[in-house]
């Protein structure tokens, strides 16, 4: 940096724009600076009735230099020395340099001796430092100042003009259109801009300079030839000239700034009203959807068939997969919009938004909770109904099989028991009939268990509300009545046979032995056939393995059974041999049993045929259970990863929202990265949903490989999405509050440290006692009434907790209560001028049409001064914009 540049210029000058000593050696630049700086000095000195001719000579005695500083600063300097000696001149120049230094400008290597000696380079540097400090440094445009502010002002003013592109303070001004555009923007009647040509820079520059000198009281500081004839005009000269235009038009700029400030207020009001309308519509639509959905979920009318219930389950899965997720997103967006709207209203000192009755966020949350409760109950009911129907189908089939076997067995038994063949039978025949009857009684007793099983199955079907219970009950009653009748008939026949037994003495022991062994063996074969044809239902691989083991044990008994069969057939063969040998008149039949060897062989062959079929059925079911086990393990492996991952992410988001690492923008960036990683994790959730669907389709109801259910995963995922979106929204609102209230990062960190210290439960919220302790630690001395007032601000919903957003809103509001009112007063004074009122026509002239009409419509209910109809004074104006109690 040049030795006479001030340290302050670091705040508004880029390093590449600093003075270069060697550049001052360029004659063209030195000429431009002499001319510009001389004209600038004279524009101020003439106010004191004097001027300079030679910039390095006329400032040597320090008198005009001190006079110049008094004119541009409006302050009185120390009394100058009137002597002509060198020491008097040095004293005067030192007084001037000391005054410059008192304004915060640090002069380096510029001494009074060099100015007194007429050093051109040092003199020009000193004048440039004065220009920077008093003409350029205080320029401020949209949060930029000095050179950058002046450049931004030029760019804003010349943006609508063709062939004008202001990027710097040298070659961007060579064609003269930039100067003409500035004049035309503020005083369009002075220049016919449409007639200017970019290829005629001399005419453009002379036009601008002449008009500025004649009508704007801006002295001609450069010649057009000086600018056109130089490849790169001197930047300091151009900046000095342009700053004169800025100060000439500063009054118009203040009016424009005031108009812009009102525009912003109106734009915020319009935006907030639109947000309110959007919230009301979205809340109404969401509540209507919940109202229509809950009755469907509460419908508990059961179906009679498994197919119908499975269709209901499929409809419920479609609801979970297709219809509910968009509504979850709408609910989350609704909360975000509500929080953003409340934050914007607080920042603009507007009353908090109160939705229509029944559309509060709490109302929506309550309705959503009812929806999820109905959802949970409906799913449990569906699964229980499917289990019930599955059990009913199994029991009904088992009932039919046992009933059919029993009915086949009882067929003809009543007729047999009613026979009176004993009346004409011989003694041997009577004894045979008696033995046969004993065998029948043994057979009857063996069938007692089956009848009891049939009755127990019918009772269970009734308890499970089987839809075809009447027909089952009728068939069961018929079997029981028949069974009672068989018992009565059996007892009656036995009594008859015993009465005639005394008349009968002979009986064939072999037939009796055959009958006694054949009957249980036949019953065993019937039981085996029944078991081999019995349907089974299992849910685990252990159950199917148990059935397989039992079947293998049954097969192990077949060799012994075959031996018994051969023994029974041997008895029959011996009877036949005896009959043949002794010519017994038995008519070729066994008088004690109806079971023939052919029947035993037929049933035995049937049992042998059923064994491999049973093997195949058990093998197929074993394969199905193995497949189900793989599905359980596959689901469990994914769920055991996804469940802890969701919990970990929830904890990490909680830590990010509480800990103070970096700026709010760093925290927001970190949270957005977390949100991206979470969204990228969605395919794994979808894959788990697919696996869960396969499990439900396979009718798998339990899983020992994981404690997580799909419902746990869904709820955790939805909570994770809602939490990250809500946390991002809270940080964004904190940034809005910080920027709107001018809170520094250090203050924000202090607020966060205090909040975290008193958030003893580490929930991200302080309860009432913690908040009171925090205020006391920060120096607040308050009673119960004052504390209640503060709580009504930070906890308007009376939830009993204070969030960090509400805490920083309160802290920033305590220090910035009057900013908005001051801005409105300043804007009103600028627009009203010397009057104490403002009219609708003035608003239409200063504001864009749509915002002007909006403001006038807001002003309609208020009356201004009686002497000026349709006008507003300050109180009416501020009340129209902000309401009765805001300012």
Residue pairs with C-beta under 8 A, 6 or more apart in sequence:
1 10
1 15
1 18
1 19
1 108
2 18
2 19
2 20
2 21
2 125
3 21
3 108
3 109
3 110
4 19
4 107
4 108
4 109
4 110
4 122
4 125
4 126
4 129
5 13
5 18
5 19
5 108
5 125
5 129
6 105
6 106
6 107
6 108
6 129
6 132
6 133
7 105
7 106
7 108
8 104
8 105
8 106
8 133
8 137
9 18
9 129
9 132
9 146
11 137
11 145
11 146
12 132
12 136
12 137
12 145
12 146
12 147
12 148
12 149
13 132
13 146
13 147
14 147
17 147
17 235
19 125
19 128
19 236
21 121
23 29
24 30
24 33
24 120
24 121
24 124
28 226
28 229
28 230
28 234
29 230
29 234
29 237
30 120
30 124
31 226
32 222
32 226
32 227
32 230
32 233
32 234
32 237
33 124
33 128
33 234
33 236
33 237
34 55
34 124
35 221
35 222
35 223
35 226
35 237
36 221
36 222
36 234
36 236
36 237
36 240
36 241
37 55
37 124
37 127
37 128
37 131
37 237
37 240
38 52
38 53
38 55
39 219
39 220
39 221
39 222
40 127
40 131
40 135
40 219
40 221
40 240
40 244
41 51
41 52
41 55
41 68
41 127
42 51
42 52
42 219
43 218
43 219
43 244
44 68
44 71
44 72
45 51
45 52
45 64
45 67
45 68
45 71
47 71
48 67
48 70
48 71
50 64
50 67
52 58
52 59
52 64
55 123
55 124
55 127
56 118
56 119
56 120
56 123
56 124
57 118
58 64
59 65
59 93
59 115
59 123
60 89
60 115
60 116
60 117
60 118
61 84
61 88
61 89
61 92
61 116
62 80
62 81
62 89
62 90
62 91
62 92
62 93
62 94
62 95
62 96
62 112
62 115
62 116
63 80
63 92
65 92
65 93
65 96
65 115
66 77
66 80
66 92
66 95
66 96
66 99
68 130
69 77
69 96
69 99
69 100
69 130
70 76
70 77
72 130
72 134
72 135
73 99
73 103
73 134
75 99
77 95
77 96
77 99
78 95
80 92
80 95
81 88
81 89
81 91
81 92
82 88
86 116
89 112
89 116
90 112
90 113
90 116
91 112
93 112
93 115
93 116
94 112
97 107
97 110
97 112
97 126
100 107
100 126
100 129
100 130
100 133
101 107
103 133
104 133
105 129
105 133
107 126
107 129
110 122
110 125
110 126
110 129
111 122
114 122
114 123
115 122
115 123
115 126
128 236
131 236
131 239
131 240
131 243
132 146
135 240
135 243
135 244
135 247
136 146
136 147
136 150
136 239
136 243
137 145
137 146
138 145
139 145
139 146
139 149
139 150
139 153
139 243
139 246
140 149
141 149
141 150
141 152
141 153
141 156
142 149
142 152
144 152
147 169
147 239
150 239
150 242
150 243
150 246
151 166
151 168
151 169
153 246
153 253
154 166
154 178
154 182
154 242
155 166
157 181
157 182
157 185
157 186
158 164
158 166
158 178
158 181
158 182
158 185
160 185
161 177
161 181
161 184
161 185
161 193
163 175
163 177
163 198
164 177
164 178
164 181
165 172
166 172
166 173
166 178
168 235
169 235
169 238
169 239
169 242
170 232
170 233
170 234
170 235
170 238
171 232
171 233
172 178
173 179
173 227
173 233
173 238
173 242
174 201
174 227
174 228
174 233
175 198
175 201
175 204
176 196
176 201
176 202
176 203
176 204
176 205
176 206
176 207
176 208
176 224
176 227
177 196
177 198
177 204
179 204
179 205
179 208
179 209
179 212
179 245
180 191
180 193
180 196
180 204
180 207
180 208
181 193
182 242
182 245
182 249
183 190
183 191
183 208
183 211
183 212
183 216
183 245
184 190
184 191
184 193
186 249
186 252
187 215
187 216
190 211
190 215
191 207
191 208
191 211
196 203
196 204
196 207
197 203
197 204
201 224
201 227
201 228
202 224
202 225
202 228
205 224
205 227
205 228
206 224
209 220
209 222
209 224
210 220
212 218
212 220
212 244
212 245
212 248
213 219
213 220
216 245
216 248
217 248
218 244
218 245
218 248
219 244
221 237
221 240
221 241
221 244
222 237
222 241
226 233
227 233
246 253
254 830
255 830
255 831
255 846
257 830
258 826
258 827
258 828
258 830
258 831
258 846
259 827
259 831
259 846
259 847
261 823
261 827
262 827
262 831
262 846
262 847
262 851
262 855
262 881
263 847
263 848
263 851
265 348
265 824
265 881
266 847
266 851
266 854
266 855
266 881
267 851
268 344
268 348
269 348
269 854
269 858
269 881
270 851
270 854
271 344
272 341
272 344
272 345
272 348
272 350
272 353
275 337
275 340
275 341
275 344
276 341
276 353
278 337
279 334
279 337
279 338
279 341
279 353
279 355
279 359
280 355
280 356
280 359
282 330
282 333
282 334
282 337
283 334
283 355
283 359
283 364
284 359
285 330
286 327
286 330
286 331
286 334
286 364
287 358
287 359
287 363
287 364
287 367
289 327
290 367
290 368
290 370
290 371
291 367
293 319
293 323
293 371
294 370
294 371
294 374
297 371
297 374
297 375
297 377
297 378
298 374
298 377
298 378
299 378
300 378
300 381
302 309
302 385
303 309
303 312
303 385
303 389
304 389
304 467
305 389
306 386
306 389
306 390
306 393
309 382
309 385
309 386
309 389
310 386
312 382
313 382
313 383
313 386
313 696
316 378
316 379
316 382
317 693
317 696
320 714
321 689
328 718
328 721
328 722
331 364
331 368
332 721
332 722
332 725
332 726
334 361
334 364
335 361
335 722
335 726
336 725
336 726
336 729
338 353
338 355
338 361
339 726
339 729
339 730
339 733
339 805
340 729
340 732
340 733
341 353
342 352
342 353
343 733
343 736
343 737
343 805
343 809
344 350
344 736
345 351
345 352
345 353
346 352
346 737
346 809
346 813
347 736
347 737
347 740
347 741
348 820
349 820
349 882
349 886
349 887
350 882
350 883
350 886
351 883
351 885
351 886
352 796
355 361
362 797
376 711
379 711
383 701
386 699
387 701
388 464
388 465
390 537
390 699
391 464
392 461
392 464
392 466
394 535
394 537
395 457
395 460
395 461
395 464
395 466
396 461
396 466
396 468
396 472
397 535
398 457
398 534
398 535
399 454
399 457
399 458
399 461
399 472
399 476
401 530
401 533
401 534
401 535
402 450
402 453
402 454
402 457
402 530
403 454
403 475
403 476
403 479
405 450
405 526
405 530
406 447
406 450
406 451
406 454
406 479
407 479
409 447
409 526
410 479
410 482
410 483
410 486
413 440
413 486
414 482
414 485
414 486
414 489
416 440
417 440
417 486
417 489
417 490
417 492
417 493
418 489
420 496
421 429
421 433
422 429
422 430
422 433
422 496
422 497
422 500
425 432
425 433
425 504
426 504
427 503
427 504
427 505
427 506
428 504
428 505
428 506
428 507
428 508
429 504
429 591
430 497
430 500
430 501
430 503
430 504
431 501
431 504
431 505
431 506
431 507
432 507
432 508
432 511
432 591
432 592
433 497
433 591
434 497
434 498
434 501
434 504
434 507
435 507
435 511
435 512
435 515
435 591
435 592
436 515
436 591
436 592
436 593
437 490
437 493
437 494
437 497
438 592
439 512
439 515
439 516
439 519
439 592
439 593
440 490
441 490
441 494
442 516
442 519
442 520
443 519
443 523
444 486
444 487
444 490
446 519
446 520
446 523
447 523
451 479
451 480
451 483
454 476
454 479
455 476
455 480
458 472
458 473
458 476
461 469
461 472
462 469
462 472
462 473
466 472
508 575
508 584
508 586
508 591
508 592
510 571
510 574
510 575
510 578
511 575
511 586
511 590
511 591
511 592
511 593
512 592
513 571
514 568
514 571
514 572
514 575
514 590
514 592
514 593
515 590
515 592
515 593
515 595
517 564
517 567
517 568
517 571
518 568
518 593
518 595
518 600
519 593
519 595
521 561
521 564
521 565
521 568
521 600
522 595
522 599
522 600
522 603
524 561
525 600
525 603
525 604
525 606
525 607
526 603
528 554
528 607
528 610
529 603
529 606
529 607
529 610
531 554
532 607
532 610
532 611
532 613
532 614
533 610
536 547
536 621
538 544
538 547
538 621
538 625
539 699
539 700
539 701
539 702
540 625
540 629
541 622
541 625
541 626
541 628
541 629
543 625
544 618
544 621
544 622
544 625
545 622
547 618
547 621
548 618
548 622
551 614
551 615
551 618
555 611
558 611
562 604
565 600
565 601
565 604
568 597
568 600
569 597
569 600
569 601
572 590
572 597
575 590
578 584
579 586
579 588
590 596
627 698
628 695
628 698
628 700
631 691
631 694
631 695
631 698
631 700
632 695
632 700
632 703
632 704
632 705
633 705
634 691
635 688
635 691
635 692
635 695
635 703
635 705
635 706
636 703
636 705
636 706
636 708
637 705
638 684
638 687
638 688
638 691
639 688
639 706
639 708
639 709
639 710
639 713
640 705
640 706
640 708
642 684
642 685
642 688
642 708
642 713
643 706
643 708
643 712
643 713
643 716
645 681
646 713
646 716
646 717
646 720
647 716
649 674
649 678
649 720
649 724
650 716
650 719
650 720
650 723
652 674
653 671
653 674
653 720
653 723
653 724
653 727
654 764
656 667
656 670
656 671
656 674
656 727
657 667
657 727
657 730
657 731
657 764
657 804
658 756
658 759
658 762
658 764
659 756
660 749
660 752
660 753
660 756
661 667
661 670
662 670
663 745
663 748
664 731
664 734
664 735
664 738
664 745
664 748
665 735
667 731
668 728
668 731
668 732
668 735
671 724
671 727
671 728
671 731
672 728
674 724
675 724
675 725
675 728
678 720
678 721
678 724
685 713
685 717
688 710
688 713
689 710
692 710
695 703
730 803
730 804
730 805
733 805
734 748
734 804
734 805
734 808
737 743
737 805
737 808
737 809
737 812
738 748
738 808
738 812
741 812
741 813
741 815
741 816
742 816
743 751
743 808
743 812
748 808
751 804
751 807
751 808
751 811
752 804
754 774
754 777
754 778
755 766
755 774
755 804
755 807
757 774
758 766
758 770
758 771
758 773
758 774
758 777
759 765
759 766
759 770
760 770
761 767
764 803
764 804
765 801
765 802
765 803
765 804
766 774
766 801
766 802
766 807
767 800
767 801
767 802
768 791
768 800
768 801
768 802
771 791
771 794
771 802
771 807
772 787
775 782
775 787
775 790
782 790
790 810
791 802
793 806
793 810
793 813
794 802
794 806
794 807
794 809
794 810
795 801
795 802
795 806
820 882
820 886
820 887
821 878
821 887
824 877
824 878
824 881
824 882
824 887
825 874
825 878
828 838
828 874
828 877
828 878
831 838
831 842
831 843
831 846
832 838
832 842
832 874
836 865
836 873
836 874
837 864
837 865
837 868
837 871
837 872
837 873
838 871
838 872
838 877
839 868
839 870
839 871
839 872
840 852
840 856
840 859
840 870
840 871
843 852
843 855
843 856
844 852
844 853
844 856
846 852
847 855
855 880
855 881
858 880
858 881
859 872
859 876
859 877
859 880
861 880
862 872
862 876
862 879
862 880
863 876
864 870
864 871
864 872
864 873
864 876
865 871
865 873
872 880
878 887
879 887
